[in-house]
Amino acid sequence: MALEGDIGCIINGAGLAMATMDMIQHAGGEAPRTSSTIGGGASPDRVAAAFRLVLTDKKVARHSW
Protein backbone atom coordinates (compact mmCIF):
# COMPACT_ATOMS: atom_id res chain seq x y z
CA MET A 1 0.00 0.00 0.00
CA ALA A 2 1.67 3.26 -1.12
CA LEU A 3 1.48 6.18 1.30
CA GLU A 4 3.11 9.62 1.38
CA GLY A 5 6.24 9.18 3.54
CA ASP A 6 9.68 7.74 2.81
CA ILE A 7 9.86 4.77 5.21
CA GLY A 8 9.15 1.21 4.06
CA CYS A 9 7.58 -1.14 6.63
CA ILE A 10 7.45 -4.93 6.42
CA ILE A 11 5.30 -6.14 9.29
CA ASN A 12 3.72 -9.45 10.33
CA GLY A 13 0.25 -8.32 11.36
CA ALA A 14 -2.29 -5.54 10.88
CA GLY A 15 -2.29 -4.48 14.54
CA LEU A 16 1.50 -4.27 14.61
CA ALA A 17 1.42 -2.36 11.32
CA MET A 18 -0.91 0.26 12.76
CA ALA A 19 1.13 0.58 15.96
CA THR A 20 4.37 0.87 13.98
CA MET A 21 2.96 3.65 11.80
CA ASP A 22 1.75 5.48 14.90
CA MET A 23 5.18 5.18 16.58
CA ILE A 24 7.01 6.43 13.48
CA GLN A 25 4.82 9.53 13.46
CA HIS A 26 5.09 9.91 17.25
CA ALA A 27 8.90 9.91 16.92
CA GLY A 28 8.73 12.73 14.37
CA GLY A 29 8.92 10.67 11.19
CA GLU A 30 6.62 11.10 8.26
CA ALA A 31 3.88 8.64 7.58
CA PRO A 32 5.41 5.46 6.17
CA ARG A 33 5.67 5.24 2.39
CA THR A 34 4.76 1.56 2.15
CA SER A 35 3.34 -1.04 4.46
CA SER A 36 3.53 -4.71 3.59
CA THR A 37 1.81 -7.06 6.03
CA ILE A 38 3.24 -10.54 5.51
CA GLY A 39 1.43 -12.43 8.27
CA GLY A 40 2.80 -14.53 11.09
CA GLY A 41 4.94 -17.50 10.14
CA ALA A 42 5.83 -16.05 6.74
CA SER A 43 8.11 -18.21 4.62
CA PRO A 44 11.55 -16.96 3.56
CA ASP A 45 10.20 -16.59 0.01
CA ARG A 46 7.34 -14.41 1.21
CA VAL A 47 9.73 -12.21 3.24
CA ALA A 48 12.05 -11.86 0.23
CA ALA A 49 9.09 -10.90 -1.98
CA ALA A 50 8.05 -8.24 0.54
CA PHE A 51 11.57 -6.77 0.53
CA ARG A 52 11.60 -6.69 -3.27
CA LEU A 53 8.21 -4.96 -3.30
CA VAL A 54 9.25 -2.28 -0.79
CA LEU A 55 12.66 -1.68 -2.39
CA THR A 56 11.21 -1.18 -5.88
CA ASP A 57 9.52 2.00 -4.63
CA LYS A 58 12.03 4.76 -5.47
CA LYS A 59 10.48 7.05 -2.84
CA VAL A 60 11.48 4.75 0.02
CA ALA A 61 14.55 6.29 1.67
CA ARG A 62 17.89 4.54 1.19
CA HIS A 63 20.36 4.81 4.04
CA SER A 64 24.00 3.87 4.18
CA TRP A 65 24.84 3.05 7.78
MINUGU-372748 format. One record per residue (C-alpha): residue in three letters; x, y, z; residue number from 0. Coordinates in Angstrom, 3 decimals. Each point is the difference from the previous one (the first is absolute). Layout:
// residues N
{lomar=ALA X=X Y=Y Z=Z marke=NUM}
...
END
This chain:
// residues 65
{lomar=MET X=0.000 Y=0.000 Z=0.000 marke=0}
{lomar=ALA X=1.669 Y=3.264 Z=-1.117 marke=1}
{lomar=LEU X=-0.192 Y=2.913 Z=2.421 marke=2}
{lomar=GLU X=1.631 Y=3.443 Z=0.075 marke=3}
{lomar=GLY X=3.128 Y=-0.440 Z=2.160 marke=4}
{lomar=ASP X=3.442 Y=-1.444 Z=-0.734 marke=5}
{lomar=ILE X=0.186 Y=-2.968 Z=2.406 marke=6}
{lomar=GLY X=-0.718 Y=-3.556 Z=-1.149 marke=7}
{lomar=CYS X=-1.562 Y=-2.352 Z=2.571 marke=8}
{lomar=ILE X=-0.134 Y=-3.788 Z=-0.209 marke=9}
{lomar=ILE X=-2.152 Y=-1.216 Z=2.868 marke=10}
{lomar=ASN X=-1.575 Y=-3.308 Z=1.035 marke=11}
{lomar=GLY X=-3.477 Y=1.129 Z=1.037 marke=12}
{lomar=ALA X=-2.539 Y=2.783 Z=-0.486 marke=13}
{lomar=GLY X=0.003 Y=1.062 Z=3.661 marke=14}
{lomar=LEU X=3.788 Y=0.204 Z=0.071 marke=15}
{lomar=ALA X=-0.075 Y=1.918 Z=-3.295 marke=16}
{lomar=MET X=-2.332 Y=2.621 Z=1.445 marke=17}
{lomar=ALA X=2.035 Y=0.312 Z=3.203 marke=18}
{lomar=THR X=3.245 Y=0.293 Z=-1.985 marke=19}
{lomar=MET X=-1.407 Y=2.779 Z=-2.174 marke=20}
{lomar=ASP X=-1.211 Y=1.830 Z=3.095 marke=21}
{lomar=MET X=3.429 Y=-0.300 Z=1.677 marke=22}
{lomar=ILE X=1.823 Y=1.254 Z=-3.098 marke=23}
{lomar=GLN X=-2.189 Y=3.093 Z=-0.014 marke=24}
{lomar=HIS X=0.279 Y=0.388 Z=3.789 marke=25}
{lomar=ALA X=3.806 Y=-0.003 Z=-0.331 marke=26}
{lomar=GLY X=-0.175 Y=2.820 Z=-2.555 marke=27}
{lomar=GLY X=0.191 Y=-2.062 Z=-3.176 marke=28}
{lomar=GLU X=-2.296 Y=0.429 Z=-2.934 marke=29}
{lomar=ALA X=-2.742 Y=-2.462 Z=-0.672 marke=30}
{lomar=PRO X=1.535 Y=-3.172 Z=-1.414 marke=31}
{lomar=ARG X=0.256 Y=-0.222 Z=-3.783 marke=32}
{lomar=THR X=-0.911 Y=-3.680 Z=-0.238 marke=33}
{lomar=SER X=-1.418 Y=-2.599 Z=2.310 marke=34}
{lomar=SER X=0.187 Y=-3.674 Z=-0.867 marke=35}
{lomar=THR X=-1.721 Y=-2.352 Z=2.437 marke=36}
{lomar=ILE X=1.434 Y=-3.474 Z=-0.525 marke=37}
{lomar=GLY X=-1.816 Y=-1.889 Z=2.765 marke=38}
{lomar=GLY X=1.374 Y=-2.109 Z=2.818 marke=39}
{lomar=GLY X=2.145 Y=-2.967 Z=-0.950 marke=40}
{lomar=ALA X=0.885 Y=1.451 Z=-3.398 marke=41}
{lomar=SER X=2.276 Y=-2.160 Z=-2.124 marke=42}
{lomar=PRO X=3.441 Y=1.248 Z=-1.059 marke=43}
{lomar=ASP X=-1.349 Y=0.372 Z=-3.550 marke=44}
{lomar=ARG X=-2.861 Y=2.184 Z=1.201 marke=45}
{lomar=VAL X=2.390 Y=2.201 Z=2.031 marke=46}
{lomar=ALA X=2.328 Y=0.343 Z=-3.009 marke=47}
{lomar=ALA X=-2.960 Y=0.958 Z=-2.214 marke=48}
{lomar=ALA X=-1.042 Y=2.663 Z=2.527 marke=49}
{lomar=PHE X=3.517 Y=1.473 Z=-0.010 marke=50}
{lomar=ARG X=0.030 Y=0.083 Z=-3.807 marke=51}
{lomar=LEU X=-3.391 Y=1.728 Z=-0.023 marke=52}
{lomar=VAL X=1.043 Y=2.676 Z=2.505 marke=53}
{lomar=LEU X=3.405 Y=0.605 Z=-1.597 marke=54}
{lomar=THR X=-1.449 Y=0.495 Z=-3.495 marke=55}
{lomar=ASP X=-1.688 Y=3.186 Z=1.250 marke=56}
{lomar=LYS X=2.508 Y=2.754 Z=-0.836 marke=57}
{lomar=LYS X=-1.547 Y=2.287 Z=2.629 marke=58}
{lomar=VAL X=1.000 Y=-2.298 Z=2.863 marke=59}
{lomar=ALA X=3.073 Y=1.542 Z=1.645 marke=60}
{lomar=ARG X=3.339 Y=-1.752 Z=-0.481 marke=61}
{lomar=HIS X=2.468 Y=0.270 Z=2.854 marke=62}
{lomar=SER X=3.637 Y=-0.934 Z=0.137 marke=63}
{lomar=TRP X=0.841 Y=-0.821 Z=3.607 marke=64}
END
